[in-house]
Amino acid sequence: MLTPERKVKDKVKKILKALDAYYAMPATGGYGSSGVPDFLVCHKGRFIGIECKAGSNKPTALQEKNLLDIEQRGGIAIVINEDNVDRLLQILQTASLMTGKI
């Protein structure tokens, strides 16, 4: 059975594949850096960090710090959940014109 967050991640993957965007899902849990967004994406020359959440869950303080670090270096930081996952395609299609947090 898929968790609600897993469903969001699967939708994000489908959208990224449809856009032919490069993406990686970094491993954490002792092997990677904690707080790194769920997806590290390169699309149309832009670096994008996507953190996926389910329901009313919010990024942790460490996740917020990583998203802010991405923004401060000219990348785009996005928090996606069930409410806005359907807008992700539109967001990414305009990402090459944007900086900052979405």
All heavy atoms as an XYZ file, in Angstrom:
777
protein
N       0.841     -1.188      0.000
C       0.000      0.000      0.000
C       0.883      1.248      0.000
O       1.817      1.356      0.788
C      -0.896     -0.017      1.233
C      -1.865      1.101      1.281
S      -3.072      0.737      2.573
C      -3.556      2.359      2.979
N       0.570      2.170     -0.881
C       1.359      3.392     -0.985
C       0.940      4.393      0.074
O      -0.250      4.614      0.297
C       1.179      4.032     -2.363
C       1.719      3.273     -3.565
C       1.406      4.036     -4.836
C       3.205      3.054     -3.432
N       1.939      5.021      0.690
C       1.648      6.094      1.636
C       1.231      7.339      0.849
O       1.557      7.467     -0.342
C       2.884      6.432      2.478
O       3.900      6.945      1.611
C       3.398      5.218      3.240
N       0.529      8.287      1.487
C       0.152      9.516      0.781
C       1.368     10.262      0.212
O       1.321     10.768     -0.908
C      -0.567     10.329      1.851
C      -1.138      9.300      2.774
C      -0.094      8.206      2.811
N       2.481     10.301      0.977
C       3.667     10.986      0.463
C       4.250     10.244     -0.735
O       4.707     10.849     -1.697
C       4.727     11.139      1.557
C       5.916     11.956      1.092
C       6.869     12.326      2.198
O       6.403     12.857      3.231
O       8.075     12.092      2.038
N       4.207      8.935     -0.704
C       4.712      8.143     -1.829
C       3.896      8.414     -3.094
O       4.429      8.470     -4.199
C       4.665      6.652     -1.478
C       5.214      5.760     -2.551
C       6.665      6.103     -2.805
N       7.112      5.440     -3.993
C       8.343      5.042     -4.189
N       9.250      5.246     -3.270
N       8.672      4.457     -5.298
N       2.587      8.597     -2.929
C       1.739      8.921     -4.077
C       2.144     10.254     -4.687
O       2.176     10.408     -5.909
C       0.268      8.944     -3.657
C      -0.293      7.579     -3.339
C      -1.732      7.674     -2.883
C      -2.261      6.320     -2.460
N      -3.646      6.382     -1.972
N       2.464     11.224     -3.833
C       2.915     12.534     -4.322
C       4.235     12.362     -5.078
O       4.408     12.886     -6.179
C       3.066     13.546     -3.162
C       3.715     14.836     -3.640
C       1.705     13.833     -2.523
N       5.165     11.615     -4.501
C       6.467     11.393     -5.153
C       6.295     10.702     -6.502
O       6.972     11.052     -7.472
C       7.384     10.568     -4.258
C       7.895     11.332     -3.057
C       8.778     10.447     -2.190
C       9.268     11.206     -0.977
N      10.119     10.371     -0.108
N       5.395      9.726     -6.576
C       5.167      9.041     -7.854
C       4.617      9.990     -8.914
O       4.997      9.917    -10.082
C       4.225      7.852     -7.659
C       4.894      6.677     -6.958
O       6.134      6.685     -6.802
O       4.159      5.742     -6.563
N       3.732     10.900     -8.518
C       3.209     11.897     -9.469
C       4.320     12.840     -9.922
O       4.393     13.208    -11.094
C       2.057     12.678     -8.845
C       0.783     11.880     -8.719
C      -0.339     12.723     -8.153
C      -1.616     11.914     -8.019
N      -2.731     12.739     -7.518
N       5.179     13.250     -8.972
C       6.298     14.128     -9.321
C       7.207     13.422    -10.331
O       7.603     14.015    -11.341
C       7.079     14.564     -8.062
C       8.387     15.246     -8.431
C       6.221     15.477     -7.199
N       7.539     12.160    -10.090
C       8.379     11.399    -11.026
C       7.765     11.370    -12.420
O       8.456     11.564    -13.420
C       8.546      9.953    -10.551
C       9.562      9.745     -9.492
C       9.684      8.243     -9.262
C      10.163      7.945     -7.884
N      10.212      6.500     -7.606
N       6.480     11.114    -12.482
C       5.785     11.043    -13.778
C       5.897     12.368    -14.526
O       6.165     12.393    -15.727
C       4.322     10.675    -13.540
C       3.531     10.486    -14.800
C       2.112     10.057    -14.480
C       1.303      9.897    -15.765
N      -0.070      9.474    -15.501
N       5.725     13.473    -13.820
C       5.822     14.798    -14.441
C       7.247     15.071    -14.903
O       7.475     15.559    -16.017
C       5.322     15.882    -13.464
C       3.805     15.735    -13.267
C       5.687     17.285    -13.952
C       3.248     16.527    -12.098
N       8.231     14.758    -14.059
C       9.628     14.988    -14.434
C      10.019     14.166    -15.662
O      10.715     14.660    -16.546
C      10.547     14.674    -13.252
C      10.408     15.604    -12.049
C      11.252     15.096    -10.885
C      10.759     17.038    -12.401
N       9.553     12.923    -15.715
C       9.842     12.079    -16.882
C       9.179     12.643    -18.137
O       9.781     12.655    -19.210
C       9.374     10.654    -16.627
C      10.262      9.911    -15.654
C       9.750      8.509    -15.376
C      10.633      7.820    -14.343
N      10.166      6.462    -14.021
N       7.948     13.142    -18.001
C       7.242     13.712    -19.152
C       7.960     14.948    -19.695
O       7.925     15.213    -20.894
C       5.803     14.064    -18.767
N       8.622     15.687    -18.815
C       9.363     16.886    -19.226
C      10.790     16.567    -19.663
O      11.522     17.462    -20.056
C       9.411     17.896    -18.074
C       8.102     18.569    -17.714
C       8.264     19.406    -16.463
C       7.608     19.425    -18.869
N      11.179     15.295    -19.550
C      12.540     14.875    -19.849
C      13.552     15.643    -19.001
O      14.634     16.003    -19.461
C      12.854     15.031    -21.342
C      14.093     14.255    -21.755
O      14.362     13.200    -21.138
O      14.799     14.707    -22.677
N      13.184     15.890    -17.747
C      14.070     16.584    -16.807
C      15.003     15.567    -16.149
O      14.614     14.422    -15.898
C      13.251     17.290    -15.732
N      16.224     15.992    -15.879
C      17.128     15.154    -15.097
C      16.703     15.271    -13.639
O      16.414     16.362    -13.148
C      18.584     15.619    -15.231
C      19.470     14.913    -14.240
C      19.987     13.663    -14.523
C      19.745     15.481    -13.010
C      20.762     12.987    -13.595
C      20.519     14.818    -12.076
C      21.018     13.571    -12.370
O      21.774     12.912    -11.439
N      16.670     14.144    -12.936
C      16.403     14.210    -11.506
C      17.097     13.067    -10.784
O      17.409     12.024    -11.369
C      14.906     14.198    -11.196
C      14.199     12.885    -11.438
C      14.075     11.955    -10.424
C      13.662     12.579    -12.677
C      13.424     10.746    -10.643
C      13.011     11.386    -12.905
C      12.898     10.471    -11.874
O      12.260      9.277    -12.094
N      17.358     13.300     -9.517
C      17.907     12.285     -8.627
C      17.166     12.389     -7.306
O      16.718     13.469     -6.918
C      19.397     12.502     -8.421
N      17.036     11.244     -6.667
C      16.415     11.179     -5.349
C      17.505     10.741     -4.368
O      17.791      9.553     -4.252
C      15.238     10.213     -5.347
C      14.120     10.643     -6.274
S      12.766      9.468     -6.323
C      12.061      9.697     -4.697
N      18.133     11.710     -3.686
C      19.264     11.379     -2.830
C      18.874     10.478     -1.655
O      17.807     10.637     -1.067
C      19.760     12.729     -2.327
C      18.831     13.749     -2.829
C      17.814     13.115     -3.693
N      19.755      9.551     -1.346
C      19.541      8.666     -0.196
C      19.978      9.376      1.076
O      20.981     10.078      1.096
C      20.351      7.391     -0.380
N      19.184      9.211      2.103
C      19.582      9.733      3.414
C      19.664      8.554      4.370
O      19.923      7.446      3.949
C      18.589     10.808      3.910
O      17.287     10.236      3.934
C      18.581     12.022      3.006
N      19.439      8.772      5.622
C      19.476      7.664      6.571
C      20.882      7.148      6.809
O      21.113      5.946      6.805
N      21.835      8.042      7.007
C      23.197      7.630      7.293
C      24.109      7.605      6.082
O      25.319      7.570      6.219
N      23.540      7.615      4.894
C      24.356      7.561      3.683
C      24.468      8.898      2.977
O      25.372      9.115      2.195
C      23.795      6.525      2.694
C      23.891      5.124      3.226
C      22.784      4.504      3.768
C      25.101      4.447      3.221
C      22.874      3.218      4.271
C      25.202      3.161      3.728
C      24.083      2.551      4.257
O      24.178      1.288      4.757
N      23.538      9.775      3.200
C      23.543     11.069      2.531
C      23.375     12.181      3.554
O      23.425     11.950      4.756
N      23.152     13.366      3.063
C      22.958     14.521      3.933
C      21.499     14.638      4.323
O      20.616     14.634      3.466
C      23.385     15.800      3.212
O      24.749     15.736      2.877
N      21.255     14.754      5.596
C      19.883     14.919      6.070
C      19.346     16.279      5.642
O      20.090     17.258      5.556
C      19.833     14.808      7.592
O      20.190     13.506      7.989
N      18.055     16.327      5.359
C      17.407     17.590      5.005
C      17.439     17.929      3.534
O      16.830     18.908      3.111
N      18.153     17.143      2.729
C      18.211     17.393      1.288
C      16.822     17.117      0.706
O      16.154     16.169      1.101
C      19.272     16.485      0.617
C      19.232     16.603     -0.893
C      20.651     16.828      1.143
N      16.353     17.961     -0.234
C      15.033     17.734     -0.819
C      14.899     16.337     -1.432
O      15.887     15.723     -1.823
C      14.928     18.815     -1.911
C      15.871     19.875     -1.485
C      16.997     19.154     -0.790
N      13.664     15.878     -1.545
C      13.384     14.549     -2.086
C      13.861     14.396     -3.525
O      14.273     13.311     -3.929
C      11.877     14.260     -2.016
C      11.389     14.162     -0.589
O      12.029     13.447      0.212
O      10.364     14.797     -0.272
N      13.772     15.463     -4.302
C      14.199     15.442     -5.701
C      15.182     16.583     -5.949
O      14.912     17.729     -5.575
C      13.012     15.643     -6.652
C      12.049     14.504     -6.689
C      11.000     14.429     -5.799
C      12.183     13.496     -7.647
C      10.094     13.383     -5.832
C      11.278     12.445     -7.690
C      10.237     12.379     -6.782
N      16.306     16.277     -6.578
C      17.229     17.282     -7.095
C      17.077     17.228     -8.605
O      17.273     16.177     -9.219
C      18.656     16.972     -6.670
C      18.883     16.923     -5.155
C      20.334     16.556     -4.852
C      18.504     18.240     -4.495
N      16.703     18.350     -9.193
C      16.274     18.383    -10.587
C      17.089     19.404    -11.377
O      17.400     20.483    -10.876
C      14.771     18.771    -10.665
C      14.285     18.808    -12.106
C      13.920     17.833     -9.818
N      17.385     19.057    -12.619
C      17.909     20.019    -13.574
C      16.944     20.025    -14.759
O      16.710     18.992    -15.389
C      19.307     19.630    -14.037
S      20.025     20.868    -15.147
N      16.360     21.189    -15.010
C      15.398     21.322    -16.103
C      15.623     22.656    -16.787
O      15.577     23.708    -16.144
C      13.970     21.233    -15.568
C      12.924     21.397    -16.617
N      12.800     20.520    -17.679
C      11.960     22.326    -16.782
C      11.802     20.914    -18.441
N      11.282     22.010    -17.919
N      15.909     22.595    -18.068
C      16.159     23.796    -18.875
C      17.234     24.685    -18.243
O      17.113     25.899    -18.201
C      14.866     24.577    -19.097
C      13.872     23.815    -19.944
C      12.683     24.668    -20.296
C      11.745     23.875    -21.194
N      10.612     24.656    -21.630
N      18.263     24.038    -17.731
C      19.386     24.776    -17.170
C      19.171     25.317    -15.770
O      20.023     26.040    -15.261
N      18.078     24.983    -15.141
C      17.783     25.466    -13.786
C      17.936     24.340    -12.780
O      17.555     23.209    -13.046
C      16.348     26.012    -13.709
C      16.064     27.198    -14.587
C      16.906     28.379    -14.246
N      16.761     28.662    -12.825
C      17.027     29.804    -12.254
N      17.478     30.791    -12.961
N      16.858     29.968    -10.973
N      18.469     24.678    -11.615
C      18.568     23.721    -10.516
C      17.342     23.891     -9.638
O      17.018     24.999     -9.209
C      19.833     23.962     -9.694
C      19.973     22.986     -8.561
C      20.527     21.738     -8.786
C      19.537     23.305     -7.291
C      20.642     20.824     -7.742
C      19.649     22.395     -6.253
C      20.207     21.150     -6.480
N      16.658     22.779     -9.367
C      15.403     22.824     -8.624
C      15.427     21.749     -7.547
O      15.751     20.588     -7.833
C      14.200     22.567     -9.562
C      14.224     23.559    -10.736
C      12.882     22.647     -8.799
C      13.410     23.113    -11.934
N      15.093     22.138     -6.332
C      14.931     21.187     -5.240
C      13.448     21.038     -4.954
O      12.751     22.038     -4.789
N      12.961     19.807     -4.927
C      11.542     19.562     -4.670
C      11.406     18.708     -3.422
O      11.922     17.583     -3.366
C      10.857     18.837     -5.848
C      10.988     19.661     -7.133
C       9.392     18.561     -5.514
C      10.459     18.950     -8.368
N      10.734     19.238     -2.427
C      10.420     18.507     -1.199
C       8.962     18.088     -1.268
O       8.088     18.917     -1.513
C      10.663     19.389      0.028
C      10.381     18.711      1.343
C      11.271     17.498      1.586
O      12.470     17.523      1.242
O      10.741     16.516      2.142
N       8.690     16.803     -1.083
C       7.327     16.276     -1.144
C       6.782     16.054      0.256
O       7.486     15.523      1.122
C       7.303     14.960     -1.915
S       7.778     15.127     -3.636
N       5.559     16.440      0.449
C       4.875     16.258      1.726
C       3.477     15.735      1.471
O       2.935     15.875      0.379
C       4.799     17.581      2.504
C       6.142     18.097      2.962
C       6.751     17.142      3.965
C       8.128     17.538      4.404
N       8.741     16.516      5.252
N       2.883     15.156      2.495
C       1.509     14.660      2.407
C       0.653     15.424      3.407
O       1.123     15.806      4.482
C       1.461     13.172      2.709
N      -0.585     15.656      3.010
C      -1.521     16.329      3.910
C      -1.026     17.690      4.340
O      -0.516     18.462      3.537
N      -1.131     17.956      5.626
C      -0.724     19.265      6.150
C       0.709     19.245      6.668
O       1.135     20.198      7.340
C      -1.681     19.703      7.261
O      -1.636     18.755      8.316
N       1.474     18.186      6.373
C       2.868     18.119      6.812
C       3.665     19.257      6.200
O       3.450     19.638      5.052
C       3.502     16.786      6.425
C       2.972     15.638      7.238
O       2.432     15.831      8.322
N       3.122     14.440      6.722
N       4.569     19.779      6.978
C       5.437     20.879      6.560
C       6.886     20.399      6.591
O       7.229     19.484      7.333
C       5.281     22.075      7.510
C       3.868     22.589      7.647
C       3.438     23.296      6.404
C       2.024     23.857      6.589
N       1.344     24.062      5.366
N       7.759     21.030      5.820
C       9.176     20.679      5.894
C       9.724     20.903      7.301
O       9.310     21.832      8.000
C       9.837     21.634      4.892
C       8.744     22.037      3.966
C       7.495     22.050      4.806
N      10.669     20.059      7.687
C      11.346     20.235      8.968
C      12.242     21.473      8.892
O      12.499     22.005      7.800
C      12.210     19.010      9.302
O      13.269     18.937      8.333
C      11.389     17.728      9.318
N      12.754     21.875     10.024
C      13.661     23.034     10.053
C      14.886     22.776      9.173
O      15.335     23.671      8.444
C      14.074     23.338     11.492
N      15.419     21.565      9.211
C      16.590     21.243      8.389
C      16.237     21.236      6.900
O      17.011     21.718      6.067
C      17.174     19.894      8.804
C      18.495     19.495      8.153
C      19.560     20.575      8.331
C      18.974     18.176      8.741
N      15.063     20.731      6.556
C      14.620     20.774      5.159
C      14.426     22.212      4.701
O      14.830     22.584      3.597
C      13.332     19.971      4.989
C      13.538     18.479      5.121
C      12.236     17.708      5.243
O      11.207     18.228      5.676
N      12.285     16.434      4.869
N      13.833     23.047      5.562
C      13.666     24.476      5.234
C      15.013     25.137      5.003
O      15.161     25.937      4.081
C      12.913     25.204      6.349
C      11.435     24.922      6.400
C      10.652     25.642      5.306
O      11.222     26.438      4.538
O       9.442     25.390      5.235
N      16.008     24.795      5.830
C      17.350     25.372      5.660
C      17.919     24.980      4.304
O      18.489     25.807      3.602
C      18.283     24.907      6.769
C      19.679     25.520      6.633
C      20.712     24.736      7.383
C      22.101     25.294      7.198
N      22.570     25.385      5.839
N      17.779     23.715      3.923
C      18.293     23.274      2.630
C      17.571     23.954      1.476
O      18.205     24.359      0.491
C      18.182     21.753      2.511
C      19.333     21.043      3.172
O      20.361     20.800      2.555
N      19.176     20.720      4.451
N      16.253     24.109      1.581
C      15.499     24.817      0.543
C      15.951     26.272      0.435
O      16.124     26.803     -0.669
C      14.000     24.727      0.819
C      13.391     23.324      0.725
C      11.956     23.326      1.246
C      13.445     22.786     -0.693
N      16.183     26.905      1.582
C      16.669     28.286      1.592
C      18.069     28.376      0.984
O      18.365     29.299      0.214
C      16.662     28.843      3.018
C      17.111     30.283      3.176
C      16.206     31.236      2.401
C      17.140     30.667      4.651
N      18.930     27.416      1.305
C      20.275     27.399      0.717
C      20.208     27.323     -0.809
O      20.980     27.979     -1.510
C      21.082     26.209      1.247
C      21.535     26.375      2.687
O      21.437     27.495      3.232
O      21.971     25.365      3.280
N      19.296     26.526     -1.328
C      19.120     26.424     -2.784
C      18.701     27.771     -3.352
O      19.261     28.245     -4.351
C      18.098     25.315     -3.131
C      18.694     23.940     -2.830
C      17.660     25.418     -4.603
C      17.689     22.796     -2.885
N      17.712     28.402     -2.726
C      17.239     29.716     -3.194
C      18.355     30.756     -3.179
O      18.496     31.527     -4.125
C      16.114     30.220     -2.288
C      14.851     29.447     -2.373
C      13.863     29.898     -1.310
O      14.094     30.931     -0.647
O      12.860     29.207     -1.152
N      19.122     30.784     -2.092
C      20.171     31.800     -1.941
C      21.288     31.649     -2.957
O      22.053     32.570     -3.184
C      20.728     31.764     -0.519
C      19.739     32.264      0.498
C      20.250     32.149      1.924
O      21.134     31.360      2.233
N      19.664     32.940      2.808
N      21.355     30.492     -3.593
C      22.372     30.267     -4.603
C      21.804     30.307     -6.018
O      22.432     29.873     -6.975
C      23.074     28.944     -4.326
C      23.994     29.088     -3.103
C      24.260     27.788     -2.415
N      25.117     27.971     -1.248
C      24.668     28.338     -0.034
N      23.394     28.585      0.174
N      25.516     28.486      0.968
N      20.583     30.841     -6.134
C      19.987     31.054     -7.443
C      19.129     29.921     -7.960
O      18.647     29.971     -9.083
N      18.935     28.882     -7.156
C      18.083     27.771     -7.567
C      16.634     28.016     -7.189
O      16.281     29.059     -6.641
N      15.818     27.039     -7.474
C      14.390     27.119     -7.182
C      14.059     26.027     -6.178
O      14.477     24.873     -6.341
C      13.564     26.935     -8.467
C      13.884     28.075     -9.440
C      12.070     26.883     -8.164
C      13.333     27.867    -10.822
N      13.306     26.383     -5.142
C      12.902     25.435     -4.106
C      11.383     25.331     -4.111
O      10.688     26.346     -4.073
C      13.397     25.912     -2.742
N      10.891     24.103     -4.163
C       9.451     23.874     -4.256
C       9.038     22.844     -3.205
O       9.708     21.818     -3.056
C       9.065     23.328     -5.647
C       9.568     24.230     -6.768
C       7.557     23.129     -5.752
C       9.424     23.624     -8.155
N       7.937     23.121     -2.516
C       7.325     22.134     -1.635
C       6.033     21.694     -2.311
O       5.176     22.507     -2.632
C       7.042     22.710     -0.229
C       6.347     21.668      0.644
C       8.331     23.189      0.430
N       5.922     20.391     -2.551
C       4.789     19.833     -3.278
C       3.999     18.903     -2.361
O       4.589     18.121     -1.615
C       5.282     19.044     -4.519
C       5.873     19.989     -5.560
C       4.169     18.207     -5.140
C       4.886     20.939     -6.188
N       2.680     18.996     -2.442
C       1.808     18.064     -1.731
C       0.622     17.733     -2.637
O       0.604     18.119     -3.799
C       1.364     18.624     -0.376
C       0.589     19.914     -0.508
O      -0.096     20.159     -1.503
N       0.674     20.763      0.492
N      -0.360     17.039     -2.091
C      -1.510     16.652     -2.911
C      -2.255     17.855     -3.480
O      -2.849     17.770     -4.552
C      -2.524     15.829     -2.091
C      -1.995     14.549     -1.531
C      -1.503     14.692     -0.091
O      -1.161     15.811      0.335
O      -1.450     13.679      0.596
N      -2.221     18.972     -2.765
C      -2.967     20.159     -3.192
C      -2.354     20.865     -4.389
O      -3.061     21.523     -5.154
C      -3.093     21.157     -2.040
C      -3.922     20.612     -0.888
O      -4.787     19.747     -1.127
O      -3.689     21.061      0.249
N      -1.027     20.782     -4.558
C      -0.408     21.534     -5.657
C       0.381     20.660     -6.637
O       0.989     21.183     -7.560
C       0.467     22.668     -5.108
C       1.664     22.181     -4.316
O       1.850     20.992     -4.097
N       2.480     23.120     -3.861
N       0.359     19.343     -6.462
C       1.137     18.485     -7.355
C       0.670     18.613     -8.803
O       1.486     18.543     -9.730
C       1.135     17.013     -6.880
C      -0.221     16.363     -7.073
C       2.225     16.219     -7.598
N      -0.608     18.861     -9.005
C      -1.114     18.998    -10.376
C      -0.649     20.294    -11.039
O      -0.709     20.419    -12.260
C      -2.641     18.906    -10.390
C      -3.119     17.515     -9.984
O      -2.416     16.526    -10.283
O      -4.184     17.418     -9.366
N      -0.160     21.227    -10.266
C       0.380     22.481    -10.811
C       1.874     22.378    -11.113
O       2.471     23.291    -11.680
C       0.151     23.631     -9.828
C      -1.308     24.035     -9.708
C      -1.541     25.281     -8.835
N      -0.462     26.232     -8.876
C       0.224     26.643     -7.782
N      -0.059     26.176     -6.603
N       1.193     27.533     -7.891
N       2.499     21.270    -10.707
C       3.948     21.137    -10.868
C       4.385     21.265    -12.324
O       5.388     21.914    -12.607
C       4.437     19.811    -10.280
C       5.945     19.590    -10.345
C       6.700     20.685     -9.592
C       6.299     18.224     -9.804
N       3.657     20.688    -13.237
C       4.010     20.793    -14.650
C       4.102     22.253    -15.071
O       5.093     22.680    -15.674
C       2.992     20.046    -15.515
C       3.220     20.099    -17.022
C       4.532     19.433    -17.393
C       2.063     19.434    -17.746
N       3.101     23.038    -14.733
C       3.099     24.462    -15.064
C       4.262     25.183    -14.381
O       4.940     26.004    -14.990
C       1.781     25.090    -14.641
C       1.710     26.581    -14.864
C       0.443     27.193    -14.266
O      -0.378     26.516    -13.674
N       0.303     28.483    -14.418
N       4.506     24.859    -13.126
C       5.597     25.491    -12.378
C       6.935     25.212    -13.056
O       7.740     26.122    -13.266
C       5.604     24.992    -10.919
C       4.381     25.527    -10.163
C       6.892     25.396    -10.210
C       4.133     24.853     -8.818
N       7.172     23.968    -13.418
C       8.451     23.613    -14.032
C       8.604     24.179    -15.435
O       9.709     24.508    -15.860
C       8.626     22.097    -14.046
C       8.815     21.456    -12.677
C       8.871     19.947    -12.801
C      10.046     21.989    -11.979
N       7.517     24.309    -16.165
C       7.601     24.874    -17.502
C       7.989     26.342    -17.470
O       8.569     26.851    -18.417
C       6.275     24.687    -18.238
C       6.059     23.252    -18.653
C       4.698     23.006    -19.263
O       3.703     23.645    -18.934
N       4.639     22.041    -20.166
N       7.700     27.037    -16.383
C       8.081     28.444    -16.256
C       9.315     28.631    -15.365
O       9.750     29.751    -15.169
C       6.916     29.285    -15.705
O       6.532     28.776    -14.433
C       5.729     29.264    -16.638
N       9.881     27.551    -14.847
C      10.988     27.628    -13.901
C      12.211     28.322    -14.480
O      12.978     28.942    -13.745
C      11.359     26.243    -13.403
N      12.427     28.241    -15.774
C      13.622     28.854    -16.347
C      13.589     30.383    -16.233
O      14.604     31.036    -16.371
C      13.783     28.435    -17.809
O      12.672     28.891    -18.572
N      12.422     30.922    -15.927
C      12.293     32.373    -15.787
C      12.299     32.817    -14.332
O      12.237     34.000    -14.052
C      10.972     32.839    -16.425
C      10.747     32.426    -17.878
C       9.346     32.821    -18.313
C      11.795     33.046    -18.765
N      12.359     31.868    -13.419
C      12.150     32.177    -12.013
C      13.373     31.860    -11.161
O      14.205     31.066    -11.528
C      10.985     31.355    -11.484
C       9.726     31.471    -12.304
S       8.524     30.260    -11.829
C       7.729     31.137    -10.523
N      13.409     32.497     -9.991
C      14.331     32.121     -8.931
C      13.534     32.172     -7.635
O      12.502     32.809     -7.548
C      15.534     33.087     -8.822
O      15.030     34.397     -8.560
C      16.353     33.087    -10.087
N      14.034     31.502     -6.645
C      13.402     31.575     -5.334
C      12.467     30.437     -5.047
O      12.400     29.456     -5.750
N      11.714     30.610     -3.963
C      10.860     29.549     -3.456
C       9.471     29.638     -4.060
O       8.911     30.705     -4.208
C      10.755     29.664     -1.940
C      10.066     28.510     -1.288
C      10.178     28.623      0.191
C       9.618     27.408      0.866
N       9.797     27.481      2.300
N       8.936     28.472     -4.387
C       7.580     28.390     -4.930
C       6.735     27.632     -3.941
O       7.093     26.605     -3.474
C       7.587     27.691     -6.294
C       8.423     28.497     -7.256
C       6.186     27.512     -6.813
C       8.643     27.838     -8.596
